[in-house]
Amino acid sequence: MKLTGKLADRDPFPSFSPAPWIAVLFPLSLSPLLILWAGLLGLAAAAADGRGNSTEHRPVTPINLDLYHSSIRLIGEINDLVRRHPDKLTMDTIKAGNKGYRSELAVVTYCRGRKDVDSNSKFRILLSFGQHGRELITSELALRILSILSEEEFLDKVDTVSLNSFLDKLVIKVVPMENLEGRKLVEGGDLCERRNGRGVDLNRNWSVDWGKKEKDYDPYEENPGVAPFSEPESQIMRKVATSFNPHIWVNVHSGMEALFMPYDHRNTTPPGLYSVKMRSLLEDLNRLHCHNRCMIGSGGGSVGYLAHGTATDYMYDVVRVPMAFTFEIYGDGEASSRDCFKMFNPTDLATYNRVLSDWSAAFFTIFKVAPKHIDDVSSQVTVSSPKKWESMDDYLEGYLMERSSRYGKKMEVLDLGMQEIRTYFRLFLLSFVLLMFMFCSRISKSKSLRPSMPSISL
C-alpha cells in the first residue's frame, strides 16, 4: 500500500504567519473587521505550525530486532528449514541483472514427497511476500507458513491428518522476500523505502496499463521504471509465474487490512464466474480470519486510488491465473506518516503473534477450499481470452505464454524473443513514420518549386 493523505497534510510553509504582514500592509484605521480577520489567520497559522512541528519531532519507531528477523537471518532460517525437510521443501536462488543493477530471489517449493513436483495433476499456488521493502511483517508470515508446511509449527485446532489430506494435492511456491535490495535499504535506516535498490516500485513495473499516472501520482512512491519489466525482480517473478502456471496467485502486503481481487487499474471487478468465486472466497476469509475487519473488492475500487502496472492485474489478465489476489495483512492508521515501521508492521509481541496466527490460518483455508471453487467453475465454463482490444505487446505476450503453458515449454527463450519482437516492431513503426514524413515533405517541396504558368488575357 502506498502512503496517501497524511503526506499531503504537511504545511509547505510551516513557519509563515500572515498576521504581521497584513498589519504592515493595511493601517489599523482601515477596518476593525480586517484586524479581527488578520488575528484569526495568525492563530490558524500558529496552530498549523504547532501541528507540523509536533509531527516532525514525534519519535520514529525503529525495527524491533527482538520480533523481526534481518533479511540475512530470515533467508538463513528458511535455508535451514529446507535442509531439515528435503522430502517436502526445495529452494532455488534465481539471479538476474539489468544495466549494472542485479538482484536475486529465493523461491521455495513445497510438495509432499516431491515426486509429483512437476506434475500438472497437482493444484498450483504461487505466493509472493516482501515486494515492498518496508513491509517486514509479510516476510515473517512467509516463514511462519513454511514452518507449518514442514510441520515444525502447527495451527490451532487443526488436525494434522486432515491438513495433510489436502496438502497432498498441492504444489506451493513461496517467494519469501521479493525485494531483497529494497529490504536492505530499510534495514540500513530508510524505514519508509518501498522501492527496489534503484528506486523503482516493483508493483508498478508490470505491463498491464503500465506507466499511466493518476492525478495523485507520487513519483517517490510509485516510480514504474523506464519500461515494463525493466527490473530484475519483476523479470524473475514473470519467469517463475509463466513457467509454473499457477491456479492461485497471492501478493502479500501491509499498510491496511484488506482482501483485494482484480482490478487494480480500474474501479471494477472482472466479469464471469471466477470473479464470483473469488469474492465468495474473500468473504469467507474475512468472516473466519479477519473478523470482518477487512475491506473486500477490487483494489482500484476499494483502496481509494488506481494502481497501474501491478503484478496481480498481470497475473489475471496475461498469465490467466483463475484466482489472483492482493492481501493487506496489517496497518496502523494512527501512526505518523514518518513512522513507517509502526504504520506497516506490528510493534508489540501480542499483535505480531495475532497477525501471523490469523493470516497463516487464512492461507491454509485457501489451500483447503480454493481448489474446489476452481473445479466448480471449470466444470461449467471454458476460460477464453477476453474480448477486448489489446496492445500488440500484451497480445503477443499473452498468446505466446498461453501456448507455452499449454505445451509445457520453457520460457527462457521466450523472454528474449519477446524483447526482440517488441524492438523490431517499434523500429518498423518509427521507420514507416519517418519515410512517410520524408515522402510528404518531398511532394510539398516539389509543388512549391514548380514554375507557375503566366495568365493569358483573352
N, C-alpha and C positions, 0 to 999 in steps of 0.2 A: 504494500500500500504506500502511496506517495503522501508527503506532507501537504495538507491543504488547510486553508482557513487561518490557522494560527500564525503562519509565517506572514500572511498578508495583514495581520493585525498590528504589526510593528509600525510605530510612527516614524516616517522617514526624516523628520526634523524634531527630535525629542526635546532639544534644548531651546527651541524657538517659542517665545511668548509674545503674542501680538499686542498686548495691552500697552506697554511702554511706547511702542511705535505709533499707535493710534493717538496717544496723549500728546506726542510731539507734533503729529501732522494736523491735529484738529484742536483748536483752542477750547479751553474749558467753558467759555461763554457760549459755545456753539449750540449745545443742547444737553440737558441733563440725561435724556434717554441715551444719547451717544456715549456718555460716560458710563452709564449702567451697562450698556452692551459691551463696552470695552472691558469692564471689570469681569463680566461673566466669561468672556472669551479667555481672559487671562487665567481665571480659575480652572476652566476646562483644560487649557494647555498644560497648566501645572499638574493637574490630576493625571493627564495622559503621560506627562513626563515621569511622574512618580511610578505609574504602572510599568512604563518601559524600563525604568531603572531597576525596579524590583525584580522584573523578569530577567534582566541581564545579570543581576547578582545572585539569582537563585542558584543554589549548588547543583552541579550536574552529577548524576549517579554514575559511578564507574562500573566496569564489568565486575560482577561478583564471581571471583575465581573459586569460591567455595561451592558454588552451584554449577557453574558453566565450565566446560572443557575448552581449552585452547584448540585451535584448528589442528595443530600437530598431535595433541593428546587424543582428540576425538577420532581422527583418522587412524591413529595408532591403536586405539581400543577396538575399532571396527576390524582392523587387520588381525588383531589377536583373536577376535570372535570368529573370524573366518578360519583361522588356523585351527581353532579348537573344534570346529564343526564342518569338516570337509565333506561330510555326507549331505549337508544342506546348503552350504554357502560357498560361493566363489566370488573373487574380486578381481576386476580388471582396472588398470590405470590407463586412461586414454589421453594422449597429448596432442596438441595442435598449436599452430602459431600463425601469425599474420603480421607482416610489416614490422618485424622486430619484437612484437608482443607475443608471449607464449603463456599457455595455461594447461593445466591437466585436471582431469576429473576422475574420481574413483567411482566405479559402478559395481554395486554388489548385487549378485543374482541369487535368489532363493528358489530352490526346487528340491523337494524331499526325495532323496535317493539319487538325484542328479542324472539318472539315466534318460529321463524324458525332457531334459532342459531345452532341447531344440525341437520338440515335438509340437506340431500345430494343433494337436488334440487338447493341449493344455489351455487354460484361460490365462491370458497375459495382462499383467498390470505394471504400469510404469509410474514411479513416484519421484518427484524432484523436490529437494529441500535446499534452503540456503541460497536461493537465486539472488537475494539482496543481502549484502554483507552485514548490515546492522541487525538482521533478524535471527539472532543466535538461537532462540528457542526452537526454531524449526529443525535445525540440525540435531539438537538434543532429542527431539521427537523421533528423528530417523534412527538414532542409536537405540532408543527405547523399543521401537518396532522390531528392529533386527535382533535385539536381545530376547524379545518374546518369541519371535520366529525360531530362534535357536534353542528355545526352552531354558534359557538361563534366568529369565524373569517370566512372571505369569500374570494373566489378567484376573481380576477379582471375579468370583462367581462364574467362571467359565471352565467347563470340564475339558481336560487335555485331550481326551479321546475324541470328543465331538469336534474340537478345534482341528485336530489332525485330519479328520474325515473330509473336511472341505479344503484344507490346505494341500492335500494330496493332488487336487485337481488344478493347482495354480503354479504359474511361474511369475515371480515378482522381481522386478528390477528396481533398485533403490539407488538414487544419486544423493548421498547424504549432504554434500556441500558443493553446489553447482558453481558458486562464485568464490573460489578459494583466494584469488588475488584481492578481491574486494574485502573479504573477511580479514585478511592480513592488515589492511589499512585500518579497519575498525579496531583490531587488537593493538595497533600502533597508536591509538588515541583519537582517530577521526570517527567518533561514535555515531555520527549521522550519515556516514557514507553508505549508499545503497548500490552504487555503480561498480563496475569491474575495475581492474587495475589500470585501465587507461580512460576512465571516465565515461563509459557507455552503460546505459541501463539495459541489462540483458533481457528484460521483459518488454522492451520496445524494439528489439533487434531482429524480430521475425518478419516474414514477408507479407502477411495478411494486413492490408491497409497501412503498410509501413510508411513512416515519415510524416504522416498527417499531424498537424498541430492545431489543438483547440485554443480557444481564447485564454484559457487558464494554463497554457503550456509553460512549464518551468524547465528551462534548459539545463539547470543543475540536476534536477530530479529525474528528468525524462529524456536525456540525450539518446537518440535512437541509433547513433553511429553513422558512418558515412554511406552505408548501404545495408540492405538486409543481409544478415549472416556475415557481417564484417568481423564479428568477434569469434575467437576460437571456441569459447564456451558454448555459444549458440550453434556453431558448426558441429561440435561434438554431440550436443543434445539432439540435433536433427538427425545425425547419423545413427545414434542409438535408437531413436524413435522409429525411423523408417525401416531399419533392419529388424527390429523387434516386432513391429506391427501390433501394438497393444490394443486390447479391448477397452481398457480404462486408463486414463491419464489424470493424475492429480498434481497440481503445482501448489506447494505449501508456503504460505506467507504469514506475516504477523503485522499488527497495526490496528486491528479491529477483530470482531468475532463475526464471521460470515461464511456462507456456503454458496459459492458462485458457480454458475454454468455459463456457457457461451450466450451472448457475445460480449466481449469487452469493448469493441469498437462501435457497437450500436446499443441503443437502449431497449432492445428486444431480445427475446429468446428464439432459437430456431424453431421452425415448424416440424411436425411429424411426431411419430410415436416415441422415438428415442428421447425427444425433448420432454414428453410427458413422463416417461420413466425416470429421467434424470431428476426432474422436480420432485417426483414421488419419493425417490431415494433420499434427496436432501431434506425433505420434510420429516422423514423417519429419523435421520441423523440428528436433526435439530431437536426433535422431541426426546430421543433416547439419550443423547450425549451432550448436547449443547444447552439443555434445559430451557429450550425455547428462547434463548438469548440471541441466536444467530440470525443475521439478515440472510434472506434467500432470494435468488433470482439471477438475472443476467448481471455480469459485472458492470457493464455500461449503464444499465438501467437502475442499479441499486446503490452503487458506491458514491455517486454524486459527480463523477466525471467520466468521460470516454477515454479509453486507452487504446492506442493504435500500435500494431506490430507485436502483439502479445503471443506467448507460447501456447496458451490454451486455445485461442482462436485458430492458430495454425494447426494444432493437433486435430481440431474438429473439422475444419474446412479442407485442409490439404491432405493430411495423413489419414483422414476419415476414421478417427477413433470414435467408436459409438458413444462413449460416455467420457466427456472431458470436463474437468472441474478445476476451480481455484479455491483453496480453503484459506481463510484468515483465522488463525487459531488463538490470538491473544492481542489485546490492545488496552492501554491505559489512557482513556480520554481526558483525564485530569492532568496528565504530565505536561510540562512546558515543552514547546516545540524544540527547544535547545537541549532538552533532557532526553535524547533519543534512546538511550539504553532502557530507561524506565518506560518510555512510551511503547516500545516494541517487545519488551521482554519482562517476564515476572522477576521481581527483585527479592522476594521472600520465599522461604522453603515451602511453606504450605501452598501458596499459589503455583509455584513451579511444579510441585508434585500433582496438584489437581489438574493443571493443563495437560501434563504428559499422560496422566491416567485417563482423563476423559477422551482425549484425541487418539490415543493408541487404541482404546476400545472402539472408537468410531471407525478407525481403519479396518479393524477386524470384523466389524459389522459389514463393511463394504466387501471384504474378502468373502464373506459368507453369502450375502444376498444379491450382490450385483450380477453374478453370472446368470442367475435365474431371470432377472429383469431383462438382460440382453437376449437370452434364449427365447423369452416370451415374444419379444419384438421380432427376432429373426424368423420365428415360425409364421409370422403374419405378413411381413413385407420383405422385399429385397432392397437393400440400400442401393440407391442410384446416385449418380452425380447431380449436384444441384443445377436447376435450370436457370442459369443467370449468366450475364456477361462477365467474363473474367479476363484479367490481363494475360498477355502472351506468356509472361514468366510463370504465373500461377497455373495456367492451363497446362503448359509443358511439364512443370514440376509435378502437379497432381497426377497427370496422365502417366508419366514415367514411374512415379512412386507406386501408383496403383498396380501397374504391370509388374513392378519389381516385387511387391508384396504377394501378388498372385502366384508368381512363378518362383519365389524364393531366391532371387538373385541378390548378390551383394551390392552395396551402394557406393563403394569407394570410387569406382569409375564414373558412376552417375553424378556424383558431386562435382567432379572436374568437368564432365561433359556438359552439365547444365551451365556452368560458368562460361564455357566456350560458346555454347549456343546463344546465350544472352549477349555476349560480347559481339559476336558476328552479326546478330540481328540488329543490334543498336548501330553498329558501324554501317550496315546496309542502309538503315533508315537515314543516318546522317549523310551518307554519300548521295543518296537519292535526293534529299532536300537541297544539298549543295549544287548538284547537277541541274536541278530544276531552276534554282536561282540564277545560275550562270546562263542557262538557256534563255530564260525570260529577259535577263539583262541584255544579252546579245541581240535579241529581237527588238527590244526597245531602243537600243543604240543604233541599230541599222535603220530603223524607221526615222529616227531623228536626223541621221546623216543623209538620207535620200533627198536629192535635189527636187525642189517643187517646180511644177510647170507654170510658166507665166500665163496669166489670164489674158485671153484674146477677146477684145471687144468686137462685137458684131455690128 
